[in-house]
Amino acid sequence: MTSARTGEAQQMIRRDLRGRDIDCPRVLAAMECVPRHQFVSPTDDKNAYEDRALPIDCEQTISQPYMVALMTQALQLQGDETVL
């Protein structure tokens, strides 16, 4: 991920995740590493790191980052699991 995008991801984490109840270091690290902008259309690229769902192909949406982090944290993964 480019440094500009890394900055956007870090800002999202500070603004939308840490300020709420997301505190698992592994979840926060994963949220910072995933290039969310690569999963949205070019027209929504500027909104990729906003805390909202965005449209993707086949009339579906990519979930808002907070919901992804909350669900991932709730799994309480230890590191040896396989998750699809």
Secondary structure by P-SEA (a helix, b strand, c coil): ccaaaaaaaaaaaaccccccccccaaaaaaaaaccccccccccccccccccbbbbcccccccccaaaaaaaaaaaccccccccc
